[in-house]
Amino acid sequence: MEIDEGFEMMEEACTTPRHGKCRIPAVLVCPPPPKKKPVYGKQRDPPKKGYFQPPDLEVLFAIQARREACA
């Protein structure tokens, strides 16, 4: 195998940098836990005029008799 004059074979393999500047610094203190968000809002009083009562509300939720399947 021929090697061009401009290139040389690298005999050293790739390595991880060992210099102190290249290292990830160790964390000395754990970060504080996240703070809870304050609870906003107050309990509302019921409406002065009362809640709306539709006259046919019971019909909507009435249970209908089940039909039996044909045998």
CORVENTA-V855722 format. One record per helix or strand of 3 or more residues. SS is the DSSP state (hx for helix, st for strand). FROM is the first residue (numbers start at 1). TO is the last residue. Records with the same first field share a line. If there is no record, write none. Layout:
BEGIN
SS->FROM-TO ; FROM-TO
END
This chain:
BEGIN
hx->20-22 ; 57-60
END
